[in-house]
């Protein structure tokens, strides 16, 4: 079982191992068990320092297929650094990352075919419409023209960007929420098996948020896996079935939502593990006249 205080857990098995292969026997006569399925995303000892400060300190995490995992932590905790190393955007000083068993740094092209990524501060070609951007993105990904066209039209429709496309709105004119949605579309276009999304709900209106949630739930129901980072604890509790808490570059807890939050709320577990500072009675007394 996963737990708090940095104790990593299983990926939801009973502890008895995977099912035995029917009819197969070891030389001693015991049933031979099939190998366990690879985690959808596996981080092992990812470490990164900037100017002598360790932003990620041996970050290890296993994300099972079919799960939606929330990565939470205070500002500067190492969430974005860890995710950037996990998807091949930042080379680690030490450690490895694997996507469905494929090493992100040893076999980057194969790993990135499995990955859909919405990074923090995503830079997009801005002098294109959303449809033009997705067309360019699909062809760059190696999709054929017909597949790219069909998926582009469907993504624009589902993410409610068709109106902007019909008006010829350029990405540079998109609102922050619209940029999040077109960024998500680029992550989904090539039909990945693993999504890593940094603050995907930031600046997204409630209607679009419901659409995004439906997309993520359908994705995991089909066997894909999702990791999202967020500062919003109620969102993570409502959306995710697993959670990892990171602070000072280290994973302080990971496991199912129930395991990590114990008998309280996720926010209470977060504060207990990360700590908080109470304001003194006299601080900011000048506010409010």
C-alpha positions in Angstrom: 0.0 0.0 0.0 1.2 3.5 -0.8 1.4 5.8 2.1 2.7 9.1 3.5 6.2 10.1 4.7 7.7 9.3 1.3 6.8 5.6 1.3 6.0 4.6 -2.2 3.3 2.1 -2.8 2.2 -0.5 -5.2 0.1 0.2 -8.3 -3.0 -1.2 -6.9 -2.3 -4.9 -6.8 -3.2 -7.2 -4.0 0.4 -8.0 -3.2 0.0 -11.6 -4.6 1.6 -10.7 -8.0 0.0 -10.9 -11.5 -2.1 -13.9 -12.5 -0.3 -17.2 -13.2 0.1 -18.1 -16.9 -2.5 -20.8 -17.6 -0.8 -24.3 -17.8 2.7 -23.0 -17.4 4.9 -24.5 -14.6 8.4 -23.8 -13.2 10.9 -26.6 -13.0 9.8 -27.0 -9.3 6.2 -27.4 -10.4 5.0 -24.0 -9.2 2.8 -21.9 -11.5 4.7 -19.4 -13.7 3.4 -15.9 -13.3 3.2 -13.5 -16.2 5.5 -10.4 -15.9 3.8 -7.4 -14.3 2.6 -4.7 -16.7 4.9 -1.7 -17.0 3.8 1.5 -15.3 2.5 4.0 -17.7 5.0 6.5 -16.4 7.9 5.5 -14.1 10.3 8.1 -12.6 13.3 6.6 -10.8 15.6 8.9 -8.9 15.2 12.0 -11.1 17.6 14.7 -9.8 18.3 18.2 -11.1 20.2 21.2 -9.6 20.3 24.8 -10.7 23.2 26.9 -9.5 23.9 24.6 -6.6 20.2 24.4 -5.5 18.5 21.0 -5.9 15.2 21.5 -7.6 14.4 17.8 -7.8 15.9 15.4 -5.3 15.7 11.7 -6.4 12.1 12.0 -7.5 10.6 8.5 -7.9 7.0 7.8 -8.9 5.1 5.0 -10.6 1.8 5.8 -12.5 -0.3 2.8 -13.4 -2.2 2.6 -16.7 -5.8 3.7 -16.6 -5.1 6.1 -13.7 -5.4 9.9 -13.3 -2.7 11.2 -11.0 -2.6 14.6 -9.5 0.9 16.1 -8.7 0.5 18.8 -6.0 3.0 20.9 -4.1 3.8 24.5 -3.1 5.3 27.0 -5.5 9.0 26.0 -6.1 8.4 22.5 -4.9 9.9 20.9 -8.1 6.7 19.8 -9.8 7.4 21.5 -13.2 11.1 20.5 -13.1 10.2 16.8 -12.5 7.6 16.8 -15.2 10.0 18.4 -17.7 12.5 15.7 -17.0 9.9 13.0 -17.2 8.9 14.0 -20.8 12.3 14.7 -22.2 12.3 18.5 -22.1 15.0 18.8 -19.5 17.9 16.5 -19.1 18.3 15.2 -15.5 21.6 15.2 -13.6 20.7 11.6 -12.5 17.9 9.2 -12.7 15.6 7.8 -15.4 12.1 8.2 -16.8 10.2 5.5 -18.7 6.9 5.6 -20.5 5.3 2.2 -20.8 8.8 0.7 -20.3 10.5 2.9 -22.9 13.4 5.0 -21.6 12.7 8.7 -22.4 16.4 9.6 -22.8 17.7 6.4 -24.3 14.9 6.0 -26.8 13.4 9.5 -27.1 11.6 9.2 -30.5 9.8 6.0 -29.4 9.0 7.5 -26.0 7.7 10.7 -27.4 5.3 8.9 -29.7 3.6 7.6 -26.5 3.5 11.0 -24.8 1.1 13.9 -25.1 2.5 17.0 -23.2 1.0 20.3 -22.1 4.0 22.0 -20.5 4.0 25.1 -18.4 4.3 28.3 -20.5 3.8 26.4 -23.8 5.2 28.5 -26.7 3.1 28.0 -29.8 3.4 29.4 -33.4 1.1 32.4 -33.0 0.6 33.7 -36.5 -1.5 30.7 -37.4 -5.1 29.9 -36.8 -5.8 26.9 -34.4 -6.6 24.7 -37.4 -3.4 25.7 -39.2 -1.4 25.0 -36.1 -2.9 21.5 -35.7 -2.4 20.8 -39.3 1.2 21.7 -39.1 1.6 19.8 -35.8 0.0 16.6 -37.2 2.2 16.6 -40.3 5.2 17.3 -38.2 4.2 14.2 -36.1 4.1 12.1 -39.2 0.3 11.7 -39.5 -1.1 11.6 -43.0 -3.0 14.5 -44.4 -6.5 12.9 -44.2 -6.0 11.8 -40.6 -4.6 15.2 -39.6 -7.6 17.0 -41.2 -10.2 14.7 -39.6 -8.7 14.9 -36.1 -8.1 18.7 -36.4 -11.8 19.3 -37.2 -13.0 17.0 -34.4 -10.7 18.5 -31.8 -11.7 22.1 -32.7 -15.3 21.1 -32.4 -15.0 19.2 -29.1 -12.9 21.9 -27.6 -15.3 24.6 -28.8 -12.7 26.4 -31.0 -14.6 26.1 -34.3 -16.0 29.6 -34.0 -12.6 31.1 -33.7 -11.4 29.1 -36.7 -14.3 30.2 -38.8 -13.5 33.9 -37.9 -9.8 33.3 -38.8 -8.7 34.1 -35.3 -4.9 33.7 -34.9 -3.4 32.0 -31.9 -1.8 35.2 -30.8 -5.4 36.6 -30.4 -6.5 33.7 -28.2 -7.4 34.2 -24.6 -5.4 32.3 -21.9 -8.1 29.7 -21.7 -8.3 29.2 -25.5 -4.5 28.8 -25.5 -4.8 26.1 -22.9 -7.3 24.3 -25.1 -5.3 24.5 -28.3 -2.3 23.3 -26.3 -4.3 20.3 -25.1 -5.3 19.7 -28.7 -1.7 19.5 -29.8 -1.1 17.0 -27.0 -4.0 14.8 -28.1 -3.6 15.0 -31.9 -1.3 12.0 -32.4 -3.3 9.7 -30.0 -0.7 9.2 -27.3 -1.0 6.7 -24.4 0.3 9.0 -21.7 -0.7 12.6 -21.0 1.4 14.9 -18.8 -0.5 18.2 -18.3 0.9 21.1 -16.3 -2.0 23.1 -14.9 -4.5 22.2 -17.6 -7.5 23.8 -15.9 -5.8 27.2 -15.3 -7.9 30.0 -16.8 -10.4 27.5 -18.3 -14.1 28.4 -17.9 -16.5 26.0 -16.1 -18.1 24.7 -19.3 -14.8 24.0 -21.0 -13.6 22.4 -17.8 -16.4 19.9 -18.0 -15.4 19.0 -21.5 -11.8 18.6 -20.5 -12.8 16.3 -17.6 -14.9 14.2 -20.0 -11.9 13.9 -22.3 -9.5 12.8 -19.5 -12.0 10.3 -18.1 -12.6 8.7 -21.5 -8.8 8.6 -22.1 -8.1 6.7 -18.9 -11.1 4.4 -19.3 -9.5 3.3 -22.6 -6.3 2.4 -20.7 -4.3 5.6 -21.1 -2.8 7.4 -18.1 -2.8 11.1 -17.1 -0.7 13.1 -14.8 -1.8 16.7 -14.0 -0.1 19.2 -11.8 -2.3 21.6 -9.9 -2.5 23.9 -6.9 -6.2 23.4 -6.5 -6.8 20.7 -4.0 -10.6 20.4 -4.5 -10.0 19.9 -8.2 -7.5 17.1 -7.6 -9.9 15.4 -5.1 -12.8 15.6 -7.5 -10.8 14.5 -10.6 -8.0 12.2 -9.6 -7.9 8.7 -8.3 -4.2 8.9 -7.3 -2.1 11.8 -5.9 1.5 12.6 -5.2 2.6 15.4 -2.9 6.0 16.9 -3.7 7.9 19.5 -1.6 11.5 20.7 -1.6 12.1 18.6 -4.6 11.1 15.3 -2.9 8.0 13.1 -3.1 6.5 13.2 0.4 3.6 10.9 -0.3 2.0 9.0 -3.2 -0.7 6.5 -3.6 -4.5 6.4 -4.1 -6.4 9.5 -3.1 -7.8 7.7 0.0 -4.4 6.5 1.1 -2.8 9.9 0.9 -5.5 11.9 2.5 -6.2 9.3 5.2 -9.3 10.2 7.3 -9.2 13.9 6.3 -9.1 16.1 3.3 -6.3 16.3 0.8 -5.6 19.9 1.9 -5.2 18.7 5.5 -2.8 16.0 4.4 -0.9 18.5 2.2 -0.5 21.0 5.1 0.6 18.2 7.5 3.3 17.0 5.1 4.5 20.3 3.7 3.9 22.6 6.7 2.6 26.1 6.8 3.2 29.4 8.5 0.6 31.0 10.7 0.4 34.8 10.6 1.2 36.7 13.8 -1.6 38.7 15.2 0.1 42.0 14.5 1.2 41.3 11.0 -0.4 43.5 8.3 -2.4 45.2 11.0 -2.4 48.4 8.8 -4.7 46.8 6.2 -8.3 47.7 6.4 -7.8 51.1 7.9 
